[in-house]
């Protein structure tokens, strides 16, 4: 009788070491914090252009007094600014045929030939009230009937009334009986009176308004509504429960760029919608937690699109999955320097000095030191000075802040062609910075310098701060340092050039500005390229490209030979001649 096969015992996975969240400095707000500290934290932050526009509109939405403008008033104002106005004016001395043959071509020609890009954008916005606006005008011109144009405007299926400063809809909206698509983006609407919404409406866009609660109108929306856009409003975790009463035919829901912090309440509400196929939650704090995508796809099995990305079979987990609570309220921020190439070779350091290169990353919104300082302190400066030591005297010559920077090497005797390293500045050890700069590991010079991966890794229990970080322009610095140790004895002879106080001397080789993008749940990180031939400090976003897979060789060029298919070095390329940096930003995401 053959022996029974031994049962394979699966080893339990190693426990995950998780930092404490309840005691985290970014998540805990003490009672004695200074009033308005959050505003002070956000002061001085450089936001991206898109975020600047969004914050400007939100600031206007928070005004104490907003003039009341109804739907009918906004529509009338919009028409008066469009090319429709001349064709609808009954008292006009110009006939419809003259408007069509003379005035309209002149207006279109002026806009095309003389307007700048901003003017063309405004012109397009003013004349995008509906589709085929030229066709409607031509139809009325052919029969010379202004009233026909007015009637046709009430029979349109698409209406865009965005950026019209409208505060509420009125009964005039009900006159548009055949309306299918209604765009009311960029207004000041707080509530929608659903009795004024045409029953045949299929697409309703309310992005960039001031809706904080959908309780009053959401269950009275048209039963056949397919699309609802609520992005860039004031929705929070407390106001998402009523989403469960959305029309059951709803297929697409846009909740981007709100303030929904907890993912579970919104998934509980949306799980009862049988027809939901596309969901957008990007830009909410909940969308940057580690378990966001995997939990969402598990709880909403019929979802086909998440944050404008198609859901593939490989994105879903086959095995049952129960996320750890911490994966829904925290993650890690990762900054990776893939490579830095073609840095000018530094001169040979003096005896006893050590040299190194490192990268610095400024992330003020994720900086717990800066946050704590601004939470309790009222002064504007983020830099303080340590008091001098309590000895008899401290000569000014020993004060780091007044030490003159001298060339590290004698330029006359140095064979190095670049003098970028000859003017270092000394780091003042008395300065206390409440603006922490996150630093990489230090490495030695090479034609292609590689750093550890990830180069900077930060635990983030405050999802709002992390979400807002991806809306900012961050600063990256490439730094060269020379460190002089303290004197070992007085008998050693030293040249005049080597008489330096002990300490760290720094040379800033490059300062790079990088406007971050919203993190994508389907990608590990977003990649950027910068080189000093661009003529700007702004890095270039690499789209969906992967800079980490590019390979470089430092081997001297050889005589060309036929490339073999299996030769791994055949796809490598020589490093560029100018200073080049490749880096990426991302967050930890649980994968299926």
N, C-alpha and C positions, 0 to 999 in steps of 0.2 A: 504494500500500500504506500503510495508516494506521500512524502511529508507535506503537511499543510503549509501553504505559503505564509510567510510572516506578514502580519498586518503592518502597513505603513502608518506610523503615527505622525500626524502633522504637528510640527512645532508651532506653538502660538507665536504670532508676530511680536517682535520686541516692543515694549511700551514706548510710546512717544513722549518725549520730555517736552512739556508745555510750560511756558512761563505763566506765572500767575496774572490773571487779567483783573481781578477785583482790586488788587493793590497797585495796578499799573498807574504811573504818573499821568499818562495821557488820557486815562479814562475816569480818574477820580477828581472831582471838583470840591474842594473843601469849603466850609461855610464862611471862612474868613477871607475868601478871595476878593480882590478889588472889583467893584462894580464896573461892568463894561470891559473886562479883561479880554474877552473874545474879540472885540473890535480892535483892541490894541494888538492882539496877536496877528490879525489879518492886515494891519496897517504896514505899509512898506513892502508888501508882497507884490512881485511882478506877475500879473496874470497874463494868460494868452489873449490874443485879440478876440477870439470867440467868447471867452469867459468874461472879458471886459464888457462886451456888448450885453451879455446875459445879465451881469451884475448891475449894469446901468438900468436895464429895464426893470429888474426886480426892485431896485432902489426907488424908482418912480412908482411902482406898484404899492410900495409901503408908505406913500405919502398920506398924511392925515386927511387932506382934502383933495379929492379927484373930481373934476367937473363931470357932471352927468351928461353922457351922450348916448342917445338911443340908437338902435339899429337903423331906423329910418333916417335919422340925421346923419349918421356915418355914411350910409349908402349915398345920400344926396351929395355930401361933400366929396366922396370918392368919384362920383360921376362928373362933378364940376371940374375936377382936375384931369379928367381923361379926354380922349379924342371924341367921346360920345357927346360931350356937352354941346358942341356946335351943331350937331344933328338933332338934338332934342329941344333946342331953344326955339319956341314958337314965335317970339318977337324979333327974331334975327332978321336983318335986312339981306342976308346972304341966303340964296336958295340952297336946297339940298344938293342940286347938281353942281353948283359953284363950290360948295363945301367939299364935295367929293373930288372934283377935277382940279381945284386950285389950292384950297386951304389945307386939306389933308396931305397931299404930296409935299407941300412946303414944310409942314410940321414934321413929317417922317424924314425928309431930307436933312433938315436942320439937326435933328437928333442924331442921325447917322453920321453926318460929316463934321459937326462942330461940338457935340457934347463929349465930355470926358467920361471915364468909366463909371464914376459915381452918378453922373447925369443920366447915362443910359440905363443904369440900374433903377433909378427913381422913375424914369419914363416907363420902363417895363412893368414896375410895380403898380403904377397908376393905371395902366391899360391892361392889366391881367384880371379884370373884374370877372370875366367869364371866357370860355373858349370861343373861338371863331367870331371875335368881335367885329372884324372887318366884313365877314359874311353877313352879319346882322345889319350892318350899316348899308352894304351894297344892296341888300334886299329891299330896304326902305327907299333907297335912292331910285331904284328902277321903277317904282310905282309912285314916286314923289309924295310919300306919305309919312310924316313924322309920327303920327299916332300908331302906325304899324310897328315902328321901332319900339315905342313904349310898351305895346302889347307883347312883342317878342321878348323884351327884357323880363317880363313877368312869367314867361314860359321857359326860361333857361333851366338847364339841368345842373349847371356848375356855377357857384358864386364864391368869389374870393374877396373878402372884406377884411383884409389883414392890415395891421399898423394904422388903424383908423381911430385910436383912442376911445373906442366904444366901451361903455360900462355895462350895458344890459340890452337884451333883445326885447322887441315889442311886437304888437299884433301885425305890423306890416310884413313880417317874415312869413306869416301864413298866406300871404298873397302869392307866394312863389310855390304854386301847387305841384309843379313837376320837378322840384329841386331834388337832386340825388346827392350832390357833393356840396358841403358847406365848409368853407375855410374862414375861421374867425381868429387866426393866430395873431399874436403880438398886440392884443388889446388889454383892457383893464377889467375884464369880466370876472366877477366873483361868484355869481350864481346864474344858472340858466333856468328860465321859466319854460318847462317842457311843453306847456300847452301851446306855445307859439312855434314849435318845431314842426315842419311839414311831416306828415305821417309816412311819406314815401322815402324819407332820407335814408341813405345807405352809408355815407361817409361823413363823419363829423370831426373836424380838426379844431381843437381848442388849445394848442400849444402856446406857451409864453403868455399866459394870463395870470390872474391872481386867485385861482381856485384852490382853496385849502380843504374843502369838504365837498364830496359829491353826493352826500346823503339826500339832499333835497330834490334832485332831478334824475338821478341815475336809473331808478326803476321805472320812470315814465318815458324813457327814450323810445323811439320807434322800434317796434318788435323785430323788424327785419334789418336793423342796423348791423353793418358788417365791420366797420372800422371806427375806432374812437381814439383820438389823440389827446392825451393829457400831459404831454411832456413840458418841462420847464415851468411848472406851476409850484404850488406850496403844499403839496400832499406830503403827509408824514405817516408814520406807522399807525397812528391812532385813527387815521381817516381812510384806511384801505379795506376795512371790514365790509363796507357796503358794496364793494366791487362784486360780491357774490350775486347781487341782484341785477347785474347787467343783462341785457337781452341775450337769450341763449343761442341766437344765430351769430353772435359776435365772433369774428374770425381773427381780427388783428387788434391788439391793444398796445398803445404806446404810453409808457409811464416814465420815459427817460428824464434824467436830470431833475428829479424831485428830491425829497429828503426822507425817503423810506429807509429806516435804519435796520429793522429786523425783517428777515426774509420769510420767516414762517407764517406770520399773519397774512401776507399778500398771497402766498401759495395756498393757504387754506381757503381764501376767498375765491381764487381763480380755479381751483380744482373742480368746482361744480359746473363750470362752463364747458359744455360738451363739444362746442365747435371751435374753441380757441386753437388756432394753428400758429400764430405768430405773436410773440411777446417781446417787448423792449423794456429792460430795466436798467440799462447802462446809465451811468451818471448818478445813480443812487448809492448811498453808503453800503447798502446790502449787496451791491453788485461787485464789491471788491473783497468780500470775505473769501476764505480759501474754499469753502464748500458751495459757493454760489451756483455754478453751472451744473455740477453733478447732482446737487439736491433739487434744483429746478427741473432738470430733465427727468429725474426719478418721480417727482411728485406730479408732473404734467406729462404723462406718457404720450399724449396725442400732439404735443408741440413739434412743429416742423422747422420753425425759425426762432432763434433766440438772439436778440440784439443784432438783427440784420445778418446773422450768420446761419446758413443752412445746417440743421442738425443731422449728422451722419450716423449710421448704425454704430460706428466705433466710438461715438461720443456717449453712448448709453452703456450703463453697467448691466451685465447679465446677472451677476450675483446680487442678492439682496444687500442693500446699503443703508446703514443708519449713521448719519453724520454725528461726529462728536459735537457737543454744544459749542465748544471753543472754535470749531471750524466755521461756524456761522456768525461769529462776532470778532474774528481776528484773522490776520494772515501775516506774511513776511513781505517786506519790500526789498527787491533785489536790484542792485546796480552792477552790471558786468562790463568790464573793459575787455573786449575781445583781443585787441592788440593796439599798440602805439608804434608807429614806424618812422624811420628816417629822422630821429632826433639827432641834432648835431652832437658829435662825440665830445664829451667834456675833457678838459685838460687833466693831466695826471695830478692828483692832490698832493699836498705836502705830507711829509712824514708825520704820522700821528693823527691825521684827519681822515674821516670816513665820509664817503659820498653815497648818495642813493637817489632814486627817482620814486615819486609816488603821485597818486591822483587824489584830489580833494573834491568832495561833493557837498554843496550847500542845499540843505532841505529844511528850511526854517519851520515849516508847519509840522514836521515830524520830530523836531528837536525838543526833547523833554526839558533840557536845561533852560532854553529860551522861554518855553511855555511857563515853567515854574517861576522864572524871574518876572515875567510880565503879569503873572497872576497875583503877585504880592507887592511888586515895586511900582512906584508911580513915576520915577524919573524916566527920561527919554533915552538915555545912553544905555547901550547894551554892553559897554566895556567899562570895567573898573580897574583901579590900580592897587596892587598890594602895597602896604606901607613899607618904608625902608626898614632894614633889620635894626634891632635895638643895640647896636654896638657903638663905640665911641664916635666914629665918623665913617662916612661912606664917600670916598672921593668921587668926584664927577666922572673921572676917567673910567670908573668901574660901572657906571650907570649904563646898562645896555641901550637905553633909548637915545643916548647922546654919542654912542660910538660911531665914528665915521666909517663908512664902507670903503674899503680899499680893495684893489684887485687881488684876487686869490693867487694869481700867477703874474709873473712879469711878462707883459705883452711883447716886450722886445726879445725875450729869450724863448717865448713859447712858439712852437711851430703850428699851433692850432689856428685855423683860418677864421674862426668865429670868436667874437668877444662877448657873446651873450652871457657867458658865465663869469665875466670879470667884474660885474657890479652887483654883488649880492647885498641883501639887507638882513640885518640880524633880528632874530625873533626876540621880542621883549618878554622876558620871563616874569615880569611884574604884572603884565596884563592878564586880567580875568575876562574871558569872553563868554557872555551868556548867549552866544549864537554859535552853537556847536557845528563844526565842520566835520563831516564824516570822512575819514581817511582810509586809503587802501593800504595794502602791504607794501613795503619798500623793496625795490629791486635794483639791480645793477644795469648799467647801460648795455644795450644791444641794438643792432640794426632793426630787429623786430622784438619788441618787449611785450611779454605776456604776463598778465596778472592772474591771481587766483580767481576762481569762479564759485560763487559770485564775489565780486570785488568788495562790495558793501552789502550787508544784510541787516535789516532793521525789523524788529518785531513791532507790529502795529495793532494795538488793541482799540485804537480810536479810528473807526472806519470813516468818520467825517473828515478828519485830518488827512487820511490817506486818499480819499476821493478828491479832496481839494488840491492835494499835491499834484495830481495828474492834470490839474487845470492851470498849472503855473509854468513859468519859465525858470528852470533851474540853472545853476552855474557849476561848471566843471573846470578845474584847474590842473594843469600838469606842472609839477613842482620838482625842482632839483635842489637838494640840500647838501651842505657840507657841515659836518659836526666836528668841532675841535674839543678835545678832552682837556681836563684841567691839567696844569703844569705838574710834572712829576718831580722835578728837582731844579735847582738853580745852576747846576754845573753844566748843563747841556747848552751848547751854543746854538743860537737861532739867528736867522737873518732878519733884517728889518721888516721884510714882507710877512714873516710868520709870527710876528708879535701881535697876537690877537687874544682877546678875552675868550675864555671857554664858552661854548654855546653853539647854537644852530644858526647857520646862515642859509638864506633861501634865495632862489632865483625862480621867478614865475615864467615858465616857458610858453604857456598858452592859456588863455581864458576863453571858454566856450560857453555860449548861451544855447540852451536847448529847451524849446517849447514842447512840453509833453503832450501826448494824446491819451484819450480814454483807454484804459486797459481792455484787451480783447480776451474773452474767456477761452477762445479756441487757439490762442497763441501764447507761447511761453513769455515772450517779451517783444517790445517794439525797438527796432534798431535804428541807429543814427550814424551818419558819416560826417566827418569834418576834416578839412585839410587847409593849410595856410595859403593855398592858391585861390581860395574862394573869394578873398577880399572882404570877408566879414567874419564876425565871431559866432554867427548863427549856424548851428548844425543842420544838416539835411536829413529829413525823415526818409527812411529807406523803404517805406511802404510795407508790403508783406514779404520783402526780401530778407534772406537770412545771411547776415554778414559773418556769422560764426563759422560757416562751412568753407569760406574762402581760405585757400592755403597759399603760403608764400615760402619761397626758398631763398637762402642766402648763398647758395653755391654759385661759383663763377660760371658764366655761360660756356657751354661746350659746343663742339661741332654738332650740328643738327643730325639726328638719326631718326629713322622711321619709328614712330611712337607705337609702343605695344599696348594692346587693349588693357592688359592687367597691370600696367606700370602705374603705381600710385603717384609717382612724381611727375607724370606727364601733364597733369592738370594744374601744377603749381606755377605761380608767377613771381616775377621779381618784385621786391618792395618798391614803392614809388620813391622818387627823388626828394619830394617835399614832405614836411611834417604832416602825418596823417593819423587820425584817431578813429577807431571803430568801437562803439559801445552800445549798450542796450539797457532798457528799464522794464521791469515786470514784477509780478506778484506770484506768490505760491498759489497754485490751483490744484485741487484734488482731481485726479484723472480717473477715468473709468478703467 
